C-alpha cells in the first residue's frame, strides 16, 4: 500500500537521465486536470508545494522517455 504524503512535506523526484537533458514534470489530479508543471535540468527535483489531499499522477518527460507515477497526498 502506498505511503501518503502529508501537507507541508516535500517530495523529491529522482530522474536517472543525464543532468544536461531538459526534463519536464507535470502533476495531474484524478480528474485529469494539470495542477502543476515545471522543467528542470538536474537529476533531482523537489516538489515543495504539494497540492491539496487527493490522488495525483506525476509525469516526468526526459527526451523520448516518459515515466508516470501515482502520488497520494
C-alpha positions in Angstrom: 0.0 0.0 0.0 1.5 3.4 -0.9 2.5 5.7 1.9 0.6 9.0 1.6 2.4 12.3 1.7 1.1 15.0 4.1 0.5 18.7 3.5 3.6 20.7 4.3 6.0 18.0 3.3 8.2 17.9 0.2 8.6 15.2 -2.4 11.9 14.5 -4.2 11.7 13.2 -7.7 14.8 11.4 -9.0 15.4 11.1 -12.7 18.2 8.9 -13.9 18.6 10.7 -17.2 21.8 12.8 -17.8 21.8 16.1 -15.9 22.2 18.2 -19.0 18.9 16.8 -20.5 15.9 19.1 -20.0 13.2 17.3 -18.1 9.5 18.3 -17.7 7.5 17.4 -14.6 3.7 17.6 -14.6 1.3 16.8 -11.8 -2.3 15.8 -12.8 -5.2 15.2 -10.5 -7.6 12.2 -10.7 -9.9 14.2 -12.9 -7.1 14.8 -15.5 -6.6 18.4 -14.7 -3.0 19.6 -14.7 -2.3 21.3 -11.3 1.5 21.8 -11.6 4.0 22.0 -14.4 7.7 22.9 -14.4 11.0 21.9 -16.1 14.4 21.1 -14.6 17.9 20.0 -15.7 19.3 18.3 -12.6 18.9 14.6 -11.5 16.7 15.5 -8.5 13.6 17.8 -8.5 11.9 18.8 -5.2 8.1 19.4 -5.2 7.9 21.9 -2.4 4.3 22.9 -2.8 2.1 19.8 -2.7 -1.5 20.1 -3.8 -4.5 19.5 -1.6 -5.0 16.0 -0.3 -6.1 13.5 -3.0 -4.8 11.2 -5.7 -2.4 12.6 -8.3 -0.2 11.4 -11.2 3.3 12.7 -11.6 4.7 12.6 -15.1 8.4 13.2 -16.0 9.4 13.6 -19.6 13.1 13.5 -20.4 13.9 13.4 -24.1 12.0 10.4 -25.6 11.5 8.8 -22.1 8.3 9.2 -20.1 7.6 8.0 -16.6 4.3 8.3 -14.7 3.8 7.5 -11.0 0.8 7.7 -8.8 1.1 10.0 -5.7 -1.3 10.0 -2.8 -1.4 13.1 -0.5 
